[in-house]
């Protein structure tokens, strides 16, 4: 007997409100060159491109298969972007290339997040911004801060925040920094 997992309705108001909470304040100006580092299957890519018409978005990931899914997803949403198969630790761009860098739910999967941020800062122009959004679930559970059940309840509560009268209160980290000139 197989189990079927239903995906959230990506067109529903709850989905749109959740994305507004995470990315609503992350538009990039027209003419900007933006690096989406570790795009995976492109869950965020269509939102970034929609929020930033006129910006050039280059999405990179170490998995070619994931990049293909990301490209298909973005194309299906009617958005354009560029995709490159590469490793964050060895980005093939000259220093000071990007106006902005977007990193979402990536660092938590890397062997050395500090080295990854250092590699990303190399390609960020002076005065450019880096936006980082990360979940902290595995760390919170493994360190004993909460149980797996409590984490799962928190995820359910995250979906609740997307309701009309929902209040956002969730364990994740979002920050935007600017590289000094």
N, C-alpha and C positions, 0 to 999 in steps of 0.2 A: 504494500500500500504506500503510495507516495503522498508527500505533503506538498500542498501548493501554497506558496507565500504570495499574498497580494501586495503589489506595489502601491504606494500612495498615488492618488489621482494627481498627476503633475499639472493638470490644468485647474485644479480646485483652488478655492480661496485660501484654504489652510496651507497648502503648499506655497502659494504666492506670498502669504504673510510670513511664513518661516524664512523664505529667501530674502524677504525685505529685512528681517531681523539680522540676518548674517551678512548680506551684501548690499543692502539698500543705500548705505553711505559710502560705497566704493565705486564711484564713477571715475573714469580717467578722461582728461580733456582731449579733444580732437587734436590730431597731430602727435600725440604721445606714442612712444614705443614702450609697450608693456610686455613683461615676461611673466607668464603663468608657469611657475616652477612646480613640476610634479603634478601635472594635470590629471593623471590617471585616465579614467574613462570619460572625463569631461563633464562631470556633474555640475561644476561651477562655470565652465567655459561659456555656455550660451547666455548665462546671466551677466557675466563680465562684458561680453560683446554687446549685449542689449543695453547695458548701463553706460557704455562708452562708445557711442557711434562716432566714427572718425578717428578713433585710436587704432593703432596697429597692435594686435594681440598675437604674440608668439607663444604657443603652448608647447612645453617640453615634458617628456617623460622617459624613463629608462625602458619601459615596455612598449615595443612596437605594436603589439596586439591592443594594448590599452589606447594608444594613440589613434589607431584605426577606429575604435569605438567612439572616441572623443570627436574625431572628425565627422563621423557619420551623425552623431548626436547634434553637433553644432550645425551641420548642413540641414538636417531635418528641421531644426528650429529656424531656418532661414538666415543663419548668421555665417559670417566669413571669419577665417582665422588661418594662421600658419602653424604647422606642426613639425616638430623636430625630435627625433629619437636621440636622446643623450642623457648623460648622468649629471646630476646637480653638482657633483664633486669635480667634474671636468667639463664645465660649460665651454662650448666652442666659440664664444663671443669675445671680442676685444674688451679690455677694461673700459668702464664708464660708457657702456652701450645703451642702457635702458633708463628711461625717465621714471618708470615705476615697476615694482615687482610685486606679484600676488602669490602667496603661498597659503594653501588651505588644506588642512588635515594631511600634511606631508611629513613634517618634522618628527612626529610621533612614530613614524615607520622607519626612520633612518638610524644607522649605527652610531652616528655622531652628529647630532643636530647643530652643535656649535660650529663644526667644520663646514656644514652645509650653509649656514648663515654667512660664514666668512667667504665662501665661494660665491654666494649670491651678491654680497656687498661689493665684490671686485667688479662686477658688471653693472652696478648701479651708478648712475651719474651723480656727481656732487650736487646736492640739493634735491635729488630724487627721493621717492618714498618706497618703503617696503611695508606691505600689509601682511600680517601673519594671523591666521585663524587656526587654532588647534584644539582638539578634544583631549581630555585628560583621563578618560575612563579606565584604561588598563592600569595606568600608574596609580590612580585612586584606589582601585580594587586590590592591586598587588601590594600596595603599601599598607593596606588595612584601614584606609580612611573610610571605606564603605564596602558593603557586600555587593556581589554581583546583582542580587535582587534589588538593592537600593539603586544601583546604577541603572538597571532596566526601568525602574519606576521613574527615574530622572529623565530617561529618554521618552517615556510615555508623557511625562509632564512637558517636555519640550514640544511635543505635538500639540498638547493642550494650549500652549502659549499662542499658537497660531489661530486659535478661535477668536471670534469677535471681541470677547471680554477677557481674553487671556493676558497674563502678565509674564514677562520674560524673566526667568531666573534659572540658569543652567550652568553647569560646570564646564566652561570652555574659555578659551583665552583669545581675545582679538586685540591687536595693537597695530598702530601705524607709526612708523618712525621715519625720520628724514635724515639722509646722509649729510653730514656737515659739508659746507662749501669750502 
